[in-house]
Amino acid sequence: MEADGFVRRRRMTAEPGSGEPGVATASAEAELRWFGTRFFGVSEGFIGSLSPRIGESEPQTVQVHASMDSSDISEPDYEGLPQGASTSTHMLAGAVAGIMEHCLMFPIDCVKTRMQSLQPEPAARYRNVLEALGRIVRTEGVWRPMRGLNATAIGAGPAHALYFACYEKLKKTLSDAIHPGANSHLANGTAGCVATLLHDAAMNPAEVVKQRMQMYNSPYRGVCECVRSVWAREGAGAFYRSYTTQLTMNVPFQALHFMAYEWLQERLNPHRLYHPASHVLSGALAGALAAAATTPLDVCKTLLNTQESLVLGAAHTHAHTPTHTQISGLGQAFRTVYRLGGPSAYFKGVQARVIYQMPSTAISWSVYEFFKYAITKRQQEKRRSQATPPSLADK
């Protein structure tokens, strides 16, 4: 996802005629073909119809479009595409990216949830991510790390659709207001924070169900049973008990994430072309940085979502207070984590969280950028073909 303000900046700073545009364009098309066919099963014919034309000589292009506007003569570059993209384009690309991100990384997410447990049972104490995943598969079955996946997929689609659409719209508006014609890290961070409000509102109930089904010896056999049980015993508020904690975690996470991503793009992809490798690397590094910095809040969120019985009993024993039904609120969660594990407990599962977030954000950015490019490119080609006079189209 790129800042729309970069379009104008690139056009002001780029030197026409420098480099070898034919080679650069051919390289970009080759990457797009490989990326689409390898990971998404998209046919080369379809990718070819979305990729910029290469190999056409300049006189032919001028001859065909001689009577058209200058805006129609030039092939729109990747950074120009989002300006013509509709909100539905961003929502569709975001939904696909979110579902793929969560589904592909779900087993690691299961391990992360378990490793963040403050009072794990002896059979659920793991040394590292690979050892945990192997033991879960051996002792609980091959499909055990995937329990709760359907709840996550149902929540991730609309959550990420709202998230990316809001981010793109607000980023452009704020960039134009704060720093017209150029990138603004403040605009990127602010847009990411506001988009998080919508994302978490849609995703929080799915997170509660998912994490309760991921825990060791979870009593729930399915998503529907978990929803009914939580609703009956704890009320509708249980699905949003960790919402403020989630926001407290995700607002700084997304601010760091988006600013780091855009900063890395400026250095790895200074011309702001469609370049899958730079999107993957920037997304992975930005996700790792943000994940490590916000792990203490993620530990508290997991505690509020799961309400583990062993943790509740130990917490009230340490505090010498009567047993309560739930731990509620970020403050109580922070105190509970400290009482049961000390300062190091705030970073339980940090390895799993970073290992989860690096490929997760890389997948999300690369899938989003690919589908945003593909969908919008197809729309622009359809508009161009409709605008081309029949006499010119036949030549």
TAKA-V18873 format. One record per residue. N is the residue number from 1. RES is the residue in three letters. SS is DSSP state (2 for helix, 1 for strand, 0 for the rest). PHI is phi in whole degrees, 0 to 359 (* if undefined). PSI is psi in whole degrees, -180 to 180 (999 if undefined). Layout:
n	res	ss	phi	psi
N	RES	SS	PHI	PSI
N	RES	SS	PHI	PSI
This chain:
n	res	ss	phi	psi
1	MET	0	*	130
2	GLU	0	240	155
3	ALA	0	286	128
4	ASP	0	296	-26
5	GLY	2	296	-19
6	PHE	2	295	-23
7	VAL	2	300	-52
8	ARG	2	293	-38
9	ARG	2	297	-42
10	ARG	2	295	-41
11	ARG	2	292	-29
12	MET	2	282	-31
13	THR	2	259	-20
14	ALA	0	293	145
15	GLU	0	260	112
16	PRO	0	297	140
17	GLY	0	88	-8
18	SER	0	276	148
19	GLY	0	76	-166
20	GLU	0	238	92
21	PRO	2	299	-34
22	GLY	2	297	-43
23	VAL	2	294	-45
24	ALA	2	298	-42
25	THR	2	292	-41
26	ALA	2	298	-40
27	SER	2	296	-43
28	ALA	2	297	-41
29	GLU	2	293	-39
30	ALA	2	298	-42
31	GLU	2	296	-42
32	LEU	2	297	-43
33	ARG	2	298	-47
34	TRP	2	296	-47
35	PHE	2	299	-45
36	GLY	2	291	-45
37	THR	2	286	-33
38	ARG	2	285	-44
39	PHE	2	258	-28
40	PHE	0	245	-3
41	GLY	0	67	22
42	VAL	0	279	137
43	SER	0	292	152
44	GLU	2	296	-31
45	GLY	2	297	-41
46	PHE	2	293	-44
47	ILE	2	299	-40
48	GLY	2	297	-34
49	SER	2	288	-20
50	LEU	2	265	-18
51	SER	0	277	153
52	PRO	0	299	144
53	ARG	0	291	140
54	ILE	0	231	162
55	GLY	0	87	-3
56	GLU	0	273	134
57	SER	0	285	154
58	GLU	2	298	-41
59	PRO	2	299	-37
60	GLN	2	297	-43
61	THR	2	296	-43
62	VAL	2	294	-38
63	GLN	2	294	-42
64	VAL	2	290	-38
65	HIS	0	253	21
66	ALA	0	300	-33
67	SER	0	268	4
68	MET	0	260	167
69	ASP	0	300	157
70	SER	2	295	-28
71	SER	2	291	-22
72	ASP	2	267	-18
73	ILE	2	289	-46
74	SER	0	278	143
75	GLU	0	287	125
76	PRO	0	295	128
77	ASP	0	283	173
78	TYR	2	301	-43
79	GLU	2	290	-19
80	GLY	2	279	-19
81	LEU	2	295	-45
82	PRO	2	301	-23
83	GLN	2	297	-31
84	GLY	2	263	3
85	ALA	0	279	139
86	SER	0	276	166
87	THR	2	299	-36
88	SER	2	296	-32
89	THR	2	296	-47
90	HIS	2	296	-38
91	MET	2	291	-42
92	LEU	2	294	-47
93	ALA	2	298	-41
94	GLY	2	294	-41
95	ALA	2	297	-44
96	VAL	2	297	-44
97	ALA	2	297	-43
98	GLY	2	295	-44
99	ILE	2	295	-44
100	MET	2	295	-42
101	GLU	2	302	-51
102	HIS	2	289	-38
103	CYS	2	290	-44
104	LEU	2	292	-33
105	MET	0	259	11
106	PHE	2	298	-42
107	PRO	2	302	-40
108	ILE	2	292	-36
109	ASP	2	297	-38
110	CYS	2	298	-44
111	VAL	2	297	-43
112	LYS	2	301	-45
113	THR	2	300	-44
114	ARG	2	290	-38
115	MET	2	288	-16
116	GLN	0	273	-2
117	SER	0	296	133
118	LEU	0	280	-30
119	GLN	0	229	67
120	PRO	0	289	149
121	GLU	0	291	156
122	PRO	2	307	-36
123	ALA	2	284	-8
124	ALA	2	242	30
125	ARG	0	255	120
126	TYR	0	239	149
127	ARG	0	274	-38
128	ASN	0	206	179
129	VAL	2	294	-48
130	LEU	2	295	-41
131	GLU	2	296	-40
132	ALA	2	296	-47
133	LEU	2	296	-42
134	GLY	2	296	-41
135	ARG	2	290	-38
136	ILE	2	299	-44
137	VAL	2	294	-42
138	ARG	2	291	-43
139	THR	2	266	-24
140	GLU	2	240	-4
141	GLY	0	109	156
142	VAL	0	297	-37
143	TRP	0	271	-2
144	ARG	2	299	-40
145	PRO	2	294	-10
146	MET	2	260	2
147	ARG	0	294	132
148	GLY	0	93	0
149	LEU	2	297	-39
150	ASN	2	295	-36
151	ALA	2	295	-41
152	THR	2	295	-43
153	ALA	2	297	-40
154	ILE	2	295	-38
155	GLY	2	280	-34
156	ALA	2	292	-36
157	GLY	2	302	-64
158	PRO	2	294	-33
159	ALA	2	297	-47
160	HIS	2	284	-28
161	ALA	2	297	-48
162	LEU	2	296	-40
163	TYR	2	298	-54
164	PHE	2	289	-38
165	ALA	2	296	-44
166	CYS	2	295	-42
167	TYR	2	299	-48
168	GLU	2	298	-45
169	LYS	2	294	-49
170	LEU	2	289	-35
171	LYS	2	299	-45
172	LYS	2	295	-45
173	THR	2	299	-47
174	LEU	2	289	-38
175	SER	2	298	-42
176	ASP	2	295	-33
177	ALA	2	280	-39
178	ILE	2	275	-46
179	HIS	0	215	76
180	PRO	0	304	133
181	GLY	0	83	4
182	ALA	0	210	173
183	ASN	0	283	148
184	SER	0	228	115
185	HIS	2	295	-33
186	LEU	2	296	-42
187	ALA	2	296	-42
188	ASN	2	298	-47
189	GLY	2	294	-43
190	THR	2	295	-44
191	ALA	2	298	-40
192	GLY	2	296	-39
193	CYS	2	294	-44
194	VAL	2	293	-41
195	ALA	2	298	-31
196	THR	2	296	-34
197	LEU	2	302	-44
198	LEU	2	288	-42
199	HIS	2	301	-49
200	ASP	2	290	-32
201	ALA	2	298	-37
202	ALA	2	278	-30
203	MET	2	266	-22
204	ASN	2	301	-46
205	PRO	2	300	-39
206	ALA	2	295	-36
207	GLU	2	297	-42
208	VAL	2	299	-51
209	VAL	2	297	-45
210	LYS	2	301	-49
211	GLN	2	290	-32
212	ARG	2	291	-32
213	MET	2	280	-20
214	GLN	2	278	-23
215	MET	0	294	154
216	TYR	0	297	138
217	ASN	0	58	37
218	SER	0	299	132
219	PRO	0	281	-5
220	TYR	0	266	132
221	ARG	0	271	-20
222	GLY	0	200	172
223	VAL	2	296	-46
224	CYS	2	298	-41
225	GLU	2	296	-41
226	CYS	2	297	-45
227	VAL	2	299	-47
228	ARG	2	297	-42
229	SER	2	294	-46
230	VAL	2	297	-43
231	TRP	2	299	-44
232	ALA	2	289	-40
233	ARG	2	271	-33
234	GLU	2	238	-8
235	GLY	0	85	171
236	ALA	2	296	-28
237	GLY	2	297	-20
238	ALA	2	297	-29
239	PHE	2	285	-12
240	TYR	2	234	18
241	ARG	0	298	-35
242	SER	0	262	11
243	TYR	2	299	-46
244	THR	2	295	-39
245	THR	2	295	-41
246	GLN	2	299	-43
247	LEU	2	294	-43
248	THR	2	301	-34
249	MET	2	280	-47
250	ASN	2	283	-27
251	VAL	2	297	-53
252	PRO	2	293	-32
253	PHE	2	300	-50
254	GLN	2	289	-34
255	ALA	2	298	-49
256	LEU	2	297	-42
257	HIS	2	299	-52
258	PHE	2	291	-41
259	MET	2	295	-41
260	ALA	2	294	-40
261	TYR	2	297	-49
262	GLU	2	294	-36
263	TRP	2	295	-43
264	LEU	2	293	-36
265	GLN	2	296	-37
266	GLU	2	298	-31
267	ARG	2	266	-37
268	LEU	2	273	-26
269	ASN	0	222	63
270	PRO	0	299	-27
271	HIS	0	272	-1
272	ARG	0	57	43
273	LEU	0	274	166
274	TYR	0	288	113
275	HIS	0	217	95
276	PRO	2	307	-42
277	ALA	2	299	-42
278	SER	2	290	-35
279	HIS	2	294	-41
280	VAL	2	294	-49
281	LEU	2	294	-45
282	SER	2	297	-42
283	GLY	2	296	-42
284	ALA	2	295	-47
285	LEU	2	293	-41
286	ALA	2	295	-41
287	GLY	2	295	-40
288	ALA	2	296	-45
289	LEU	2	299	-50
290	ALA	2	294	-37
291	ALA	2	294	-46
292	ALA	2	297	-40
293	ALA	2	290	-27
294	THR	0	251	14
295	THR	2	302	-42
296	PRO	2	305	-39
297	LEU	2	289	-32
298	ASP	2	291	-36
299	VAL	2	298	-44
300	CYS	2	294	-38
301	LYS	2	297	-43
302	THR	2	297	-41
303	LEU	2	298	-45
304	LEU	2	293	-34
305	ASN	2	286	-41
306	THR	2	273	-34
307	GLN	0	50	52
308	GLU	0	299	136
309	SER	2	295	-40
310	LEU	2	296	-38
311	VAL	2	292	-42
312	LEU	2	298	-44
313	GLY	2	295	-45
314	ALA	2	294	-37
315	ALA	2	296	-44
316	HIS	2	285	-27
317	THR	2	292	-45
318	HIS	2	295	-36
319	ALA	2	273	-7
320	HIS	0	55	45
321	THR	0	237	158
322	PRO	0	300	151
323	THR	0	294	131
324	HIS	0	251	165
325	THR	0	286	-45
326	GLN	0	223	161
327	ILE	0	265	128
328	SER	0	229	140
329	GLY	0	92	146
330	LEU	2	296	-40
331	GLY	2	299	-47
332	GLN	2	294	-37
333	ALA	2	296	-43
334	PHE	2	299	-44
335	ARG	2	295	-40
336	THR	2	296	-45
337	VAL	2	300	-43
338	TYR	2	292	-42
339	ARG	2	296	-38
340	LEU	2	273	-24
341	GLY	2	221	-5
342	GLY	0	75	-172
343	PRO	2	301	-35
344	SER	2	294	-22
345	ALA	2	294	-24
346	TYR	2	293	-15
347	PHE	2	244	24
348	LYS	0	295	131
349	GLY	0	80	13
350	VAL	2	297	-37
351	GLN	2	298	-48
352	ALA	2	295	-36
353	ARG	2	294	-43
354	VAL	2	292	-43
355	ILE	2	297	-33
356	TYR	2	287	-45
357	GLN	2	286	-33
358	MET	2	299	-58
359	PRO	2	291	-29
360	SER	2	297	-50
361	THR	2	289	-32
362	ALA	2	296	-44
363	ILE	2	297	-46
364	SER	2	300	-49
365	TRP	2	294	-45
366	SER	2	292	-41
367	VAL	2	293	-43
368	TYR	2	298	-47
369	GLU	2	297	-40
370	PHE	2	297	-51
371	PHE	2	289	-32
372	LYS	2	297	-44
373	TYR	2	296	-50
374	ALA	2	296	-47
375	ILE	2	295	-47
376	THR	2	290	-37
377	LYS	2	298	-42
378	ARG	2	296	-41
379	GLN	2	298	-42
380	GLN	2	291	-36
381	GLU	2	293	-37
382	LYS	2	295	-43
383	ARG	2	296	-38
384	ARG	2	293	-41
385	SER	2	293	-34
386	GLN	2	288	-30
387	ALA	2	275	-17
388	THR	0	286	126
389	PRO	0	301	142
390	PRO	2	305	-38
391	SER	2	297	-37
392	LEU	2	283	-35
393	ALA	2	295	-27
394	ASP	0	281	-16
395	LYS	0	286	999
